[in-house]
Amino acid sequence: MRSTIHAVAAGGVLLALAAVSGAQSQGGPSTAVLFENVRVFDGRSDRLGPPSNVLVVGNTIRTISTAPIAPPAGLTVTRVPGGERTLMPGLIDNHVHIVMAASTLPELLDPKTSYATIEARAAEEARQMLLRGFTTVRDLGGPTFAIKQAIDSGKAVGPRIYPSGAMVSQTSGHGDFRHPGEKSRRFFGKPSRAEEMGASFIADGRDEVLAATRENLRYGATQVKLMAGGGASSPYDPLDTTQYTLDELKAAVEAADDWNTYVTVHAYTPRAVRRAVEAGVKVVEHGQLLDEPTIRLLADKGVFLSLQALDPAPPGDPEYRRAKLAEIVTGTDNAFRWARQHKVKLLWGTDFLFNPAQNRNQNKDLLKLRAWFTPAEVLKLATHDNAQVFALSGPRNPYPGKLGVVEEGALADLILVDGDPLAELELIAEPGRNFMVIMKDGKIHKYSRYP
């Protein structure tokens, strides 16, 4: 039957510019997509399934069968011939900063850069993320609420976003991006540029941490991000520093728990992580400087560890950042090996910041994981495993339903890959060439014709 896709030609590839298939009517789904003769990577297995047909009705995977599927009557059906290509779940990046990855730090902090410009760059970055096959992301700090709402309402194109809102940081912490000599708003100054734009809250003491956490939840945060230790991208907090007292961390955890969601923390060192775990934090971001006993503690407590394989700083970066990143990169191998050995609940993300040119490497970053995982394990980590953290958001989860898997009843976030990524993981590093179809929520956002 005739497809209802509205698209434009771009280098031989059809990029859908609007939500196309899977549209809903008041009476229920009116469209369907039938993938025919595909090999399914379901997000869990270490091998592809037999040649199969997969029917998507509305935004849900309705049927998976090795036998021919007859779509329900009355639906407009888009048939996608698979040619035994691989159908896999959409990719998930569990640590992004959409706004802060789309501009440089000087641009973000420059009062001459309008908020409209910053938002426009971020919206385009969100669109590019989806066209790289990342159908879901967890945004771990930044003013992304407006972008998420635009995407969810169909006014913009991008991945599902689990937003944290403004990063919550102590004075002198990893989220304190004031210029040298810039006074605190508490001591004869005014809110910093980062605070004004919603990138961070500088909050000290139990009461301010409670207020900052609740403010993020009011805006729609699915989880709350606190800075519990030093970081590489901020100039005034050494990596070894432990940030926030136990009481301050507990305040955020209690406020999030009252909203039936959770706190995640930025932390690298054993001391920072142990304090966060004692406070009841459920996810740790980074952890490349952890020792083995602390890794075991995370496993014993069932705390998620969201790791990244970061790159050294480029030559033009400030010396402070180059030195900090060098230390983090050195600890990465131990963190991944110990997390795997002790069966920590592991997540993966990129954590790109302040370098827009780096964003196009989002897919290639997955190839680094081959140092610790098989190709099947890499893809499982970036799909099924990454999706497990969303359950921690409870009723704050904006996308109820199964993500990260290809199975009946799951949400239809799918990629059709031209080849077998379990045998050739490099295929995922070039989404423009190798991702023939990208579907999010039952809607096709890219459809590349092939012989």
PENORDA-V520224 format. One record per run of one state. SS is the DSSP state (alpha for helix, beta for strand, coil for the rest). FROM is the first residue (numbers start at 1). TO is the last residue. If there is no record, write none. Layout:
ss->(SS;SS)
from->(FROM;FROM)
to->(TO;TO)
This chain:
ss->(coil;beta;coil;beta;coil;beta;coil;beta;coil;beta;coil;beta;coil;beta;coil;beta;coil;beta;coil;beta;coil;alpha;coil;alpha;coil;alpha;coil;beta;coil;alpha;coil;beta;coil;beta;coil;alpha;coil;beta;coil;alpha;coil;beta;coil;beta;coil;beta;coil;alpha;coil;beta;coil;alpha;coil;beta;coil;alpha;coil;beta;coil;alpha;coil;beta;coil;alpha;coil;alpha;coil;alpha;coil;beta;coil;beta;coil;alpha;coil;alpha;beta;coil;beta;coil)
from->(1;7;11;13;17;24;26;28;30;31;42;52;58;60;66;76;82;86;90;91;97;98;102;105;110;115;132;134;140;145;153;160;164;167;170;193;197;200;203;205;220;224;228;229;230;242;243;246;259;263;268;270;280;283;287;292;302;304;308;319;342;346;349;356;362;364;372;375;397;411;412;414;418;425;430;431;435;441;443;449)
to->(6;10;12;16;23;25;27;29;30;41;51;57;59;65;75;81;85;89;90;96;97;101;104;109;114;131;133;139;144;152;159;163;166;169;192;196;199;202;204;219;223;227;228;229;241;242;245;258;262;267;269;279;282;286;291;301;303;307;318;341;345;348;355;361;363;371;374;396;410;411;413;417;424;429;430;434;440;442;448;451)
